[in-house]
Amino acid sequence: MQYQADSERYGQMPYNKCGKWGLKLPAISLGLWHNFGGVDDFENGRAMCRRAFDLGITHFDLANNYGPPPGSAEENFGKIMQLDLAPYRDELIISTKAGYLMWPGPYGEWGSRKYMLSSLDQSLKRMNLDYVDIFYSHRPDPNTPLEETMMALDHAVRQGKALYAGISNYPAKMALMASKILKELGTPCLIHQPKYSMFERWVEDGLLNVLDREGIGSIAFSPLAQGLLTDKYLNGIPEGSRASKSWGFLKPDQVEPAIEKVKLLNGLALKRGQTLAQMALVWLLKDSRVSSVLIGASSVKQLEDNVGALKNMKFTNSELQQIELILSGEKFAVKKSVPIEKIIKKEPAASKEKAVVQNTESTAPSRGDFILNLAKRTKKQ
């Protein structure tokens, strides 16, 4: 029987602006990093995609290397598109990325124009799509000029093979530089995808402020710390969990030191009427600079449970302070409430960073001037 999307799918999912731009993302998006590869059950992945869309999740996030094996998640998603989601293409945001190893030789990874554009063509073929909505540079390349990688993103948009350009895993200063280059090229940066969770908070040390000032949205990946911020590991490492798989990114030695904090956070979540996973997801969404959180799922039930987090998105000052104390290693909840602005970390910008930002807002040269100047600089080198 042909899949028919739930007619009430847009009734309960919040949609947030992506930075200053017109595109809106669902508060929760579905990532196909795990459980959609060639080693996984195709029908289970298919059921999760269908249910996700029925729940109002319009954004499906991929990358060229998702699997395993690399490329297989895109292939499987392409099949799901053909079988179920193709009639709804204009209601979907589909993203992919290039940056990690995909094929042998000097042109099979990183950020050269050769690799980026070849990879996008391969991704479109695997998914049987004419375009993706967002094309990301998956990671910075230390051996390729940033201008070259950004010009590849710009070219992909101008070709019509991507609607928007994005970056992922870029530190604050490099993200600012990338934004400046893309503005000069005429294809502003839409979004940054950083790793961000209660246990991974590097984005709070400058990146979120840069994105806010530049008008760039953000979507947090690994918001549950590869499953560590769930009730899975309260009693050790269960069979079938990510930490038990040899190809997973969550290792047993990461689980043990965090168990005490996980138990305390779980207790606080239960008092809120949520699971730990649900609390961890909406904890990220409390910050308006976070447009969406990118979840992974291994079953339809897990997907539904995660979306259930949206039923309680508010935190009291006391709850936020207790979370900070737990994460810092404190064992006891505080009795006295403090102002919320002191709990939500919003770092002041350094004076040097302010100067750089002000310079980026000055009158930019034309696209032709920028490319000509770039050619001159390259020739001098």
N, C-alpha and C positions, 0 to 999 in steps of 0.2 A: 504493500500500500504506500502511495506517495506521501511523504512527510508534509504535514500542514502545521505551520507555526501557530502557537497559542495566540489567539486574538487579543489576549489581555497582557501580552508580554511587556508592554511599556508602562504598566500600571504601578509597579512598585520599585523599579530600579532608578536611583538618582543618576543624573548625567551632569558631569562637571566640565566647565570650559577648560580647554587645554592651553594654559597660559593666557595670553591676551587674545588668542585666535578664536575663530568662529567654530572650529571643530569641538564637539563635546564627546567625552568618553564616559562609558559606564563607570560607576564607582568601583566595581569589580570587573576585571577583564580576565580572560582565560588564556593561560600560556600553555603551549604544547611542547615544552622543554622535555618533560618526562611523560611516559605512559601513552605516547602516540607514535612510537617508532616501530621499526620492523620486528623488534623482539616482543612487542606488546600485542594484546588482543584488539584487533581492528574494530570489532563490533562494540567493544566497551568504549573505545575512543569515539566512535560514531555516536553512541548513545549520549555520551557526555557533551558533545558539541550540540546535538539537538536540544538537549535539556537546557544547556547554557543559554541558547538563543530564546527558548521559551521563557526563561527567567529574566530576560532583558539584557543579557550580555551580548553586546554587538561587536565587541572587539576580540579578535583572535590573533594571538601573537606567536610568530615563528621565527626561525633563523635557519640559514642554509645548513648548519651542522647539527640540527636537532635530530635525535634518533633514540638510540643507536639502531642501525648504522647511520652515519651522517647523511642527511637528505631524505631519510625515510619518513620523518614527520611531515615534511612538505608533500611528499608523494601521497601519504595517507589522507592528509587534509584535502588535497586535490580530489581524491576519490569521494570524500564526504561532501565536498562542494557539488560534484556532479550528481551524486545520489540524492542529496537533501537540500543543500543551501543555495544552489545556483539561482533559483527564482528570487532570492532575497539579497542578491549581491549589492544592490544600492543601499541596503540597510546595514551593511557590514563594514567594519574597519578591519582590514587584514594587513598585518605588518610582517616584514622579514628583515634579516640583517646579514651583513657580510663582515668578516674580520678574522674568524678563526679558521684553522686548517680544514681544507675541503678536498684538495687534490695535490698530488706530488709536484715537485718542481718549485721554481722561484715565484710563480704567479698564482699559487694556490692558497695564499692566506695574507693577512695583514690589510694594508690600506691603499695599495696602488690603484690608479685608475683602471689599469688592465684587469686586476683581480675584482674590484668592486663591480664593474659593469658586466664582466663575464659571469660573475656569481649571480647577479640579479637576473640575467637572461636565463640561467639554469633554474633559478627558483621559480620564475614564471612558468617555465616549461613543466617543472615537476607538479606545480599546482594547477596547471592548465588555466592560467589567468592572463588577461591582457595587461593588468596593472596591479600593483599593491597600493594601499592607501598610504603606508609609511615605510620608507626604506631607511634603515639605520646603518651607520658605521658602528660595528659591534664593539670595537675597542680601538684606542689610539695606537698608531704605528710609530715607534720610535725612530724608524729608519726611512720614513716617507714624509716629505713636507706636508704639513697640515693643509696647506692650500690645495695640494693635489687630491687628497681624500675628499675635501669639501667640494671641489670642482666636479668630482665624480658624482656626488650626491645631487648637485645642481643640474648636471647633465641628465641624470636619470629622471628628474622632475620635468625638465624641458622636453625630454623625449616622450613624456606621457606614460612612462613605465612606473612612475610613482607619483602620488599626489602631494606628498609632504616629505621633508627630510628630517631625520632624527639622529641623535648620537646616544651611545651607551657606554657606561664605564669610564667616562671622561672626568678627570679631576677638575676642580673649580676653575683654575687659571686657564687650562686648556679648553674647557667648555666655553669660557668667555671669548677666547681667541677664535674658536670655531664659529661661534655666533656672529662675531664681527665679520669674518670672511664670508659667511653665507649671506649676511645682509648686503655686503658689497656686491655679491654676485646676483642678488635679486631673488634669492630663494631662502627666506629666513628660516631659522631652525624652529621647528614646531615643538619638539619634545626631547627630553633626556630620560633614559631608562637606567637608573642606578640600582645597585643592591642596597636595600634599606629594610631594616627590621628593628625590633627592640634590642637585638643582639648585634646589629651592624649599623652604626649611626654616623659613619664618616661624612655623610652628606650634610650633616648639621654644622660642620666646620667650614662653611663658606659656600658650598655648592648651591644649596637651596636659596641663599640670598642672591647669588648670581642669576639663577633662573628667574627669580621673582623680578629683579630689575630689568632683565632682558625680555621678559614676557614669554618665557619658555615654560611649557608644561612639564610635569614629571610623572612617571609611572614607576612604582616601586616593584622590583622583582625580588624573589625569595623573601616575601613579607613574613613567612612563617619559619624562616631560617632552615629551609630544607626539611620541614616537619618537626624540628626541635621545639617550636612554640606550639605544640599540640599536646594532647594527653597520651600520645603514643608511647612516650619514653619515660613515663612516670615510674614504671617498674622494670626498667631495663630496655634492651633493644629487641623488639619483637621480630619474628620471622616475617619476611616480605616487606619490611620497612626500608626506607632509603639507606639508612645506616647499615643495613644488613647486605646490601647489594654491592658487589665488587666494583661496578662501574659508576656508583653513585658519588656525589660530591660531599655528602655528609658522612664523616668517618666516626667510628666508635670513640676515638680519643677526644672528639668534640662534644660528645654527649655527656660523658661522666662529669666533667667540671661544672656543667650547667644545670644538673638535675635539681639541686637545692633551689635555685632561682625559679626553675620551671614549676616546681611544686608550690612555691609561694604565689607565683603569678596565677597558677591554676586555681588556688583557693580564692583569690580576689575575683577572678572571672566568674566563678560559681556564685559568689555573692551578688554579682551583677546580673545573674540569670543567663550567663553565656558560657560557652566553652572557651578554653584558653585560645584556640585558634580564632574564634570570632572576636574576642577582645583584642588580640594582636592585630587583626586586620583593621578594625575601626580606630585603633590607637594611631595608626598611620594617617588615616583620613581626617583626623582632628585638625591637621595642618592644611590650610587652604592651598598651599603650594604643591600639594600632592593631588594630582588630577584623578588618579586611579591606582588601584593595587592589583598586581598581576598574580593570580593564584594558579597553582597546579592542582590537579585532582587525579585520583586513581579510580574513582567510582562516581556514579550519579549521586549517591547518598552524600558522599563527601562534598561534592559540588554544592548540593542543596544546603548542607550544613554551613558551608562558608558564606553563601549568599544570605543565610539567615542572620548573619552578623549585622546586617543593615537594619534590623528591627530595634537595635539599641546602639545608637551612635554617639550618645552624649556621655561625658565623663564629669563627675564632680571634681572640684579642686582637690579634695582629699584623696580621691582615687588616683588622680594623676601624680600626686605627691608620693603615694604609697608605691606606685609603679617605679618611680625614680629611685626611691630608697631601696627597693628590691634589686633593681638592676645595678645599683652601686655597691651592693653587697650587704646593705642593712637588713636586719632580720625583723625589726619591729615596726609596725605601722605607726604613723604619727597621729597625735590626737588633735593638734591644732591645725586648722586650714590656713593656707597661704594663698595670695593672689595668683590667679591662673597664669598671668604673664610671666611670673617667676618660675613656673613649672615647665611651660612649653618653651623649649630652648630656641631662641631666635637670635643668632649671634650678630653682634655689631660688625659692620664692614670696616676693614682696615683702611687707613687713609690712602695708601698706595692703590688699593683696589678701587676705591672711589674715583681716583684720578683716571684709572684705566677705563672705567665705565663711562665717565664723562667724555672721554675722548671718543669712545665708540658712538656716542650720540651726536657727535658733530656732523656737519655736512659730509656725506660719504661721496667718493668719486663715482663716476658712472661705471657700469659693468665693463665697458670697453676700456676705460682708463685703468681699472683694476687689473684686467688681464694683461694689458700692455706693460704696466709697471711690474707685474709678476714676471713677465718674460724678460724684462731688463735685469731684474734681480737675479734670475736664474742664469742669464748669460754672463753676468759678472762673476758668479760663483764658479 
